[in-house]
């Protein structure tokens, strides 16, 4: 499950990622308890790399992302992430 780079603006640091079909399906079908477990894992993994992500915030982010994916899926759309 991953984000797939689809555009790179070069030196200015802008990137566009598409959510892979596998991640898209997992997010669309995830139960709240699964999202909380994933948030805990994500938070722990980032902490190992020295980046602090509050577990509650990670849970909110994943919950919002899952809701976005469900909405997109109901409209036959995909989801992408633009990072500037």
Contact map, one row per residue, 1 for C-alpha under 8 A:
111000000000000000010110000000000000000000000000000000000000000000000000000000000000
111100000000000000110110000000000000000000000000000000000000000000000000000000000000
111110000000000011110010000000000000000000000000000000000000000000000000000000000000
011111000000000011110000000000000000000000000000000000000000000000000000000000000000
001111110000001111000000000000000000000000000000000000000000000000000000000000000000
000111110000001111000000000000000000000000000000000000000000000000000000000000000000
000011111000001110000000000000000000000000000000000000000000000000000000000000000000
000011111100111100000000000000000000000000000000000000000000000000000000000000000000
000000111111111000000000000000000000000000000000000000000000000000000000000000000000
000000011111110000000000000000000000000000000000000000000000000000000000000000000000
000000001111110000000000000000000000000000000000000000000000000000000000000000000000
000000001111110000000000000000000000000000000000000000000000000000000000000000000000
000000011111111000000000000000000000000000000000000000000000000000000000000000000011
000000011111111100000000000000000000000000000000000000000000000000000000000000000111
000011111000111110000000000000000000000000000000000000000000000000000000000000000111
000011110000011111000000000000000000000000000000000000000000000000000000000000011110
001111100000001111100000000000000000000000000000000000000000000000000000000000011100
001111000000000111110000000000000000000000000000000000000000000000000000000001111000
011100000000000011111011000000000000000000000000000000000000000000000000000001111000
111100000000000001111111000000000000000000000000000000000000000000000000000000000000
000000000000000000111111100000000000000000000000000000000000000000000000000000000000
110000000000000000011111110000000000000000000000000000000000000000000000000000000000
111000000000000000111111111000000000000000000000000000000000000000000000000000000000
000000000000000000111111111100000000000000000000000000000000000000001000000000100000
000000000000000000001111111110000000000000000000000000000000000000000000000000000000
000000000000000000000111111111000000000000000000000000000000000000000000000000000000
000000000000000000000011111111000000000000000000000000000000000011001100000000000000
000000000000000000000001111111000000000000000000000000000000000001101100100000000000
000000000000000000000000111111100000000000000000000000000000000000000000000000000000
000000000000000000000000011111110110000000000000000000000000000001000000000000000000
000000000000000000000000000011111110000000000000000000000000000000000000000000000000
000000000000000000000000000001111111000000000000000000000000001000000000000000000000
000000000000000000000000000000111111100000000000000000000000000000000000000000000000
000000000000000000000000000001111111110000000000000000000000000000000000000000000000
000000000000000000000000000001111111111000000000000000000010011000000000000000000000
000000000000000000000000000000011111111100000000000000000010000000000000000000000000
000000000000000000000000000000001111111110000000000000000000000000000000000000000000
000000000000000000000000000000000111111111000000000000000010000000000000000000000000
000000000000000000000000000000000011111111100000000000110110010000000000000000000000
000000000000000000000000000000000001111111110000000000100110000000000000000000000000
000000000000000000000000000000000000111111111000000000000000000000000000000000000000
000000000000000000000000000000000000011111111100000000000100000000000000000000000000
000000000000000000000000000000000000001111111110000111100100000000000000000000000000
000000000000000000000000000000000000000111111111000000000000000000000000000000000000
000000000000000000000000000000000000000011111111100000000000000000000000000000000000
000000000000000000000000000000000000000001111111111110000000000000000000000000000000
000000000000000000000000000000000000000000111111111110000000000000000000000000000000
000000000000000000000000000000000000000000011111111000000000000000000000000000000000
000000000000000000000000000000000000000000001111111000000000000000000000000000000000
000000000000000000000000000000000000000000000111111100000000000000000000000000000000
000000000000000000000000000000000000000000000111111110000000000000000000000000000000
000000000000000000000000000000000000000000100110011111000000000000000000000000000000
000000000000000000000000000000000000000000100110001111101100000000000000000000000000
000000000000000000000000000000000000000000100000000111111100000000000000000000000000
000000000000000000000000000000000000001100100000000011111110000000000000000000000000
000000000000000000000000000000000000001000000000000001111111000000000000000000000000
000000000000000000000000000000000000000000000000000011111111100000000000000000000000
000000000000000000000000000000000000001101100000000011111111110000000000000000000000
000000000000000000000000000000000011011100000000000000111111111000000000000000000000
000000000000000000000000000000000000000000000000000000011111111100000000000000000000
000000000000000000000000000000000000000000000000000000001111111110000000000000000000
000000000000000000000000000000000010001000000000000000000111111111000000000000000000
000000000000000000000000000000010010000000000000000000000011111111100000000000000000
000000000000000000000000000000000000000000000000000000000001111111110000000000000000
000000000000000000000000001000000000000000000000000000000000111111111000000000000000
000000000000000000000000001101000000000000000000000000000000011111111100000000000000
000000000000000000000000000100000000000000000000000000000000001111111110000000000000
000000000000000000000000000000000000000000000000000000000000000111111111000000100000
000000000000000000000001001100000000000000000000000000000000000011111111100001100000
000000000000000000000000001100000000000000000000000000000000000001111111110000000000
000000000000000000000000000000000000000000000000000000000000000000111111111000000000
000000000000000000000000000000000000000000000000000000000000000000011111111111100000
000000000000000000000000000100000000000000000000000000000000000000001111111111000000
000000000000000000000000000000000000000000000000000000000000000000000111111110000000
000000000000000000000000000000000000000000000000000000000000000000000011111110000000
000000000000000000000000000000000000000000000000000000000000000000000001111111000000
000000000000000000000000000000000000000000000000000000000000000000000001111111100000
000000000000000001100000000000000000000000000000000000000000000000001001100111110000
000000000000000001100001000000000000000000000000000000000000000000011001000011111000
000000000000000111100000000000000000000000000000000000000000000000000000000001111100
000000000000000111100000000000000000000000000000000000000000000000000000000000111110
000000000000011110000000000000000000000000000000000000000000000000000000000000011111
000000000000111100000000000000000000000000000000000000000000000000000000000000001111
000000000000111000000000000000000000000000000000000000000000000000000000000000000111
